[in-house]
Amino acid sequence: MPDSFALQESAPRENTSGELIAVAMSGGVDSSTVAAMLKRDGYNIAGLTMQLWNQRRLPEIATEAATGRCCSLDDVYDARRVAEHVGMPYYVVNLERQFEKTVVEPFIDEYLAGRTPVPCTLCNTFIKFDQFLELADSVGARSIATGHYARITRHPETGRYEMRTAVDSSKDQTYFLWGLTQEQLSRAMFPLGEMTKPEVRALAAEFNLPVAKKHESYEICFVPNGDYAAFMDAYLREKGMEPAATEGAIVDAEGREIGRHAGAHHFTVGQRKGLGIAAKEPLYVIATDSGSQTVTVGSNDDLLRPGLIAREIRWLSLPGFGAPGLNTPARLRVRIRNRHIPAWATVYPLSENRVQACFDEPQRAVTPGQAAVFYSGDLVVAGGWIE
Amino acid sequence: MQHFYFDHNATTPVAPEVLHDLAATLVEVSGNASSIHHFGQAAKQRLEAARREVATRIGCDAREIVFTSGGTESDNLAIFGIARRAIVGSAGRLKKHVITSTIEHPAVLNACAQLEREGAEVTWLPVGPDGIVLLNELKRALRPATVLITIMHANNETGALQPVREIAAMARTSGAVFHSDGVQVAGRIPVNVRNLGVDLYSVSGHKFGAPKGIGALYVRKGIPLEPISFGGHHERDRRAGTENVPGASALGRAASLTADWTVTSALRDRLERGILDRVPGASVNGPVENRLPNTTNIRFDGIEGEAIVIALDLRGYAVSSGSACSSGAVEPSHVLLAMGLEPEEARSSVRFSLGPANTESEVDGLIEAVDASVTHLRRISPSGMPGESQRA
């Protein structure tokens, strides 16, 4: 990745004051290693785990596997063992209400509106930072440390905090972190941003952490088996709202009905499986419309889009168009999914917090509701929601 | 950092005399109390001596004491042991009816919920704003099919003492069996189960200086109790399983101690007054008169109790808030909700429970720490509750 900015030195933090640092503990190897590193370096730390979702809450969709996921008792057990091993005070704090209001409810709303939401972005912004910083405040900690793979630097002249991609690009989590404010960045430490995952694992083993060999989970923590529709149905039923018995047409690019479906919210742009239609070439979901309950399918090529419009843009490392280093229009790379390789695009301002990106090469499955994150080299310039 | 303990309603440290007795029993008494030989007899003697000590402490006959693994088992044994056996109507045609309250410990609440699943009808009595069960509601709830009333002696969160004697009289009149969970009372303040008039009474060792894992159930002579686990003929066929002789011995020793929990009352008052005087927006939940001498439950307007607990722990003071759920996170207290508090009010409450070892200087230090913590928490979250900020 070409780098238009010289890498600034990591924002320095001092560990001489004895000031307390709150470590966000998930029970996984990453956050556990962070705690052990900070302890080794002489920081005064306390571990906190946020209890976000009761895995036993919707028994009709609960699976055995639920016990092994985020917010499960196993994870809390592991985090507690690590805290004991490292030698720090440790607390579990119940944030289930806040999680439901700021992550689960918007997730449901977005899904029902026919978009594919990214609950991890909401969770990162509103829970893992907003709420966690408040927790840190309440225990008297100014700084927080997490196991995220990203780097924070500081511009030597403007003093602006900048976010950069992780050294280990395969673990980079900046796609979920573009919503952070300057204030949040000024208080966050991401010690793993400079390390590769194998290095983290090796260090965890060196520290003899009880979770050194634990494997990691990728699924959305509150949705067992990744079955969003089943989750939504169970959730709505619990709320006393009978999930609407919807159905509609599956149409091809010309609008011809070629099948039926049982609710547009079961489908996601780019999805190939589960259409139940036999065709000569593989069919993909091109678009969903919750209003008319229409699901449009087509070939892989039909998924290609020349550009996108993103709204609710948040400027992260740079203050906006016209800032030094950002022409109008700007040549940036755009990431439209977590594992997507950022694609070159020319980015035009449409209004203060709305931009249009025209890709050099058409991109597959640009999905409304997902985030678009804009990069200049390793610098995370801005992010927004795809319209 | 030094740590000070103000959470005695959760559990208490083992008293030195009890520890000595426990270690001695473990070393000296190796037999199975059911064996006929020398070793068995020595164990049996120690077990029966302990039974007498427990009986003496609560004013009953030794034969009326069943050793259990603790408060939860005692509650379960009492509730299922009575309700499952009872037959209502001719040939059990009618549904069995059980009365409990909304402020019980989960050991009682969930046992009654299980009875409900097994086909019984359960009435959950409300409490007044002071956290005391409403007797006129009990009177209305009683019916011929009522086989069991189970209402605690003192509430673990507010310390509110329940009108057990009055309930016992009403139970007697109606013919229902009356069980009371006395876990927070027995071994702390004088209890006489005969004077109270209860039929069954739960005791937990670790609430008054004995180790975890030992408790007792008082079963009044003549009360037919069905066992809930099956095995040998231990405990007069009421509780199968090789007797925990060291635990029982420790329980007996703890019951014979004269640790003066009433002295604690003055310290509790000092703590409560100190906090109310210094911290604005603080108020006491529950009754001021009819409560345990060691407990105060205080609400701090606009702050999460959970945050106070953590802040105080980091300052070296152990207190509690609500009851821990399986993860260790805190849920709003069902007791405070039952008293009519709003969920935010319940969440902003903290329980302080003292023990005989607390000192005046510890109490004064705690008052300072509460003041400092609350002031800090209010400063960082002037708009109200931490964790309540809205999505942007």
Interface residues (C-beta under 8 A of the other chain):
Chain A: L20 A46 T49 Q51 C71 L73 V76 R80 P89 Y91 V92 V93 N94 L95 E96 R97 Q98 K101 T102 P106 L122 F126 D130 Q131 E134 L135 D137 S138 V139 G140
Chain B: E304 E306 A307 I310 A311 D313 L314 C325 S326 S327 G328 A329 V330 E331 H376 L377 I380 S381 P386 G387 E388 S389 Q390 R391 A392
